[in-house]
Amino acid sequence: MLEDLDRVVNEFRPGFDADGFDVVVESIDPGGLVVVRVRHRPDACEECLMPDDTIAAIFKTAMRRAVPGVTGVELRHERPA
């Protein structure tokens, strides 16, 4: 299941990468909530990143096509110190 979700994220990865972000599917819980880690690289264009609720909705729609049991997406940000 994580492989299917990772394939979905791969479709979006080039856009995030171009703006200085890495996105990784971290986990999916038994209730269908997917956790996606957004790593902010030092060169990240912070103002280029869409709001979390927009990104989560886009990921949820795309992920549900691959894994119908997905109930939601939670973004967790990791910023450089």
N, C-alpha and C positions, 0 to 999 in steps of 0.2 A: 504494500500500500504506500509506504514512504517513497518507493521508487516511482510510482505513478505520480505522486504529488511533486516530486523533484523534477520530473519531466515537464510538468505544468510550469513550475517556477523557471525552468530553463528557457522557456519562451520569452519571459520578461527580463531575464538576467542581463542581456546586452544593454537595455535602456538604463537599468540601475547602474551597471558598470560604467557607462559613459558619464554618469553624473557623480561617480565616486562612491558608490554603495555596493556592498555584496549582500545578496539575499540567500538564505539557507532555510530549508524546511527543518525545523528542530524536532518536532514531535507531533503526534496526533493522539488525543486521549480517547478513551473508550466511548465517550459521548459524541465524538466527531469533531471536536475543536482542534484546529491545526495551529501550531505555534510557528511563526516565521520570524527568524532573526534577521534584522536589518543592521548590518555593520557599516558604520560611517567611517570611511577612510579619511586620512588627514586632508586629502584633496577634494572632499565631498562638496558638492554644490547644495548647501542646505536649503536654499530657497527654490531649488529645482524639484525637491521632493514633494509629492502630493500629500494631502492630509491622510492620516492613518485610516480614517473611516472609508475614504475613497479607495485606497490601496487594498484594504481588507475586503471590501465589497467586490472589487475586480478579481482578486485572488479566489474568493469564495465561489463566485460564478464559474470561473475557469476550472477550479478544483472539483466542483460538484459534477462537472461533465465527465471527469476521469474517475472520481470516487464519489458515488452518489450519497454515501454516508456522512460527508462533510457537512457539519452544522454551522460552522463559523471559523473565522480566522482572527487570531490575535497576533499583533506585531509587537516584537520586543526589540528595542533599539540598543545598540552597543556603540558607544561613542569613544573616540580615543581620549586618553587622560590628558 
